[in-house]
Amino acid sequence: MLSLEKIKELGFIELKTPNGKSYYQKGINILIPYNIGWRLKFKSVHSTSYTYLESEKELNKLTNLISEFIIPLKEDNIYPYTAENVEALLNHYFNIKRGDVKWVFELKDLSLNQLEFTIKKVVEYQYFLDTYFNNTSGKTVSNYLRYGIDACFDLIDKRKDSGGRQKITSELRDLIMNN
């Protein structure tokens, strides 16, 4: 069992949600008490995806992997998020049908370098997404980017997702973080 004392010893700091519930954070790793174990979330307390942990070994493995997973910061961006620049990224990296990508041009939560990071990860793990969507209407830039952004940043899918979408997103996040 992973104890509260061990979590604090590992450098997790206790914080409170607006409704007063405790959670523990170290960098981008967030632990939330759950039954007799813990839920490890990445970057956001409100994330719909999490990993259930019971042991210190699991926590060390996952937090070390997450800490090595370097996401570019918005502040490091040097190019503006313009329609022309977004179009250039989509044209450069993708050769599958686009679907409805209007939302990508209007996305304000990411910088251009963060979008490019996500696109590179989606292209790198396209083979994985293809196993779910090969030769279907779901094999589009729009759909793949939604999975990629949620896997990397938890920005897109705040709504109640189907179990399938949550499963695919979680598996994609694991691939990105572990490789």
N, C-alpha and C positions, 0 to 999 in steps of 0.2 A: 504494500500500500504506500502510496506517495503522500507523505505527511506535509502539513502546513509548515512545520519547522524546516523541513528539507527544502521546500519551495523558497522560503525566505533565505535560507542558507545559500541557495543557488543564485540569489540576487534579484528575485522577483519582489516587486514593491506592491503593497496593498493600495488599491484605489477604490473609489466608490462610483457606481453608476448614478445618474440623476435620481433614481428611485431609492437610493441608499444601499443597494446590494454590493457586496464586496467582490472584487476580482483582482487578479495579480498580473503585473506586467513587467517584462524585461525586454527592452528594445521593442521589436515588432511582435514579440511573442506574448500572447494573452492567455492566461489560465482562468477558467471559471469553474468554481466548485459545482459538482454534479453527482448526486447520489453518493456513492462511496469512492468515486474517482474524480477526474477532472476533464474538462473540455479544453483542448488547446486550439485557439483561434489565431488567425494570421492577420495582423494589422487593424482589425476592427472588432469591437465587442459585439456589434450588430451583424456580423457575418453570419450567413446561413450555413456555411460549411465549417466543420470542426473535426478534430480527431479526438476520440475518447482515450484517455490515458489512465493507467492504474499504477504504473511502476516508475521508479526513478530512471531506469535504463531507457524506457520509451521516451521519457521527457528529454533526457540528455541527447539521445539520437535525433529527435525531431527538432529541438531548439538549435542544435549545432547546424543541422541542415538548413533551417530557416535563416539563421544568422549569416550563412554563407551565400544565401540567395540574394544577390545585389540588384535592387530595383533602382533605376535612375531617379533622381530627385527632380521635382518640378523646377527648383531653383537653378539646376545645372543646364536647363534648356537654353539653347542659343538661337533657335529658329522659331519664328512665330507659328502659331496654330492657325494656318490659313487654308482655305479650300484648295488652293494650288499645291501647297505642301502635302496635305492629306492625300490628294489625288496622286501625287508623285509616289508616295509610299505604297498606296494600293496598287498602282501600275507596276511598280518595281518588284514587289514581292509575290503578288498573286496572279495565278493563271487559271482560276476557276471562276464560275459565274458569280456575280456580285450579290444578287438579291437586293433588298432595300437597304442601302448604306447611307441614306440621308442622315440618320442619327449620328453616324461617325463624324460627319462634317460639323455637326452642332454640339458635339461632346466638349464640355468645358472643364470636366473634372481631371483631365489628363493633359500633360504637355506633349508636344510633338515627339520628344525623345522617349517619353513613356509609351506613347502609342506605337512608336517604332519597336521598342523593346517587346511589347506584347505581340506585334505582328511577327517579329522574328521567332518568338516562342511558338506561336500558332503554326507558322510554316515548318519549324523544326519538328513539331509533333503532329503535323497534319496526318501522317500515317495512322496515328491513334484515333483522331477524329473521323478519318475515313472508314475505320472499322465499324463505326456507328452510322455513318451517313453516306457511304459510297453508293453512287447511283440512285440517290434519293433527292427529293427537293430540299432537304436540309443541308446539302453540301454547297453552301454559299459562303462568300466572304463575310457577309453580315452575321450569319449564325456562328461561324467559327470565331469571329472577333468577340461576339458576346460571351462565348465560353472562355476565351482567352483573357478578356478583361476581368471577368468575374474570378477566374482562377488566380490572376495576378494581383488584382486590386479590390475586389468585392464592391464594384461600383454599379454594375448593371442590374443584377438580379436580386433586388431587395424584396420582390414580390414572392408569394407562395409558389415555389417551383414544383414541378413534378418530381417524383422520386428519381426518374431517369435522368433529368437535367442535373439534379444535385449529385447523382452518382458520377456522371460523366465529368462534371466540373471538379469534383473531388479527386477523381483519378488523374485528370489533366494537371491539377495543382500538384499532386504527388510526383508526377513525371517531371514537371518543371523544377520543383524544389530538389529533387533527388538526383538530377543530372546536370 
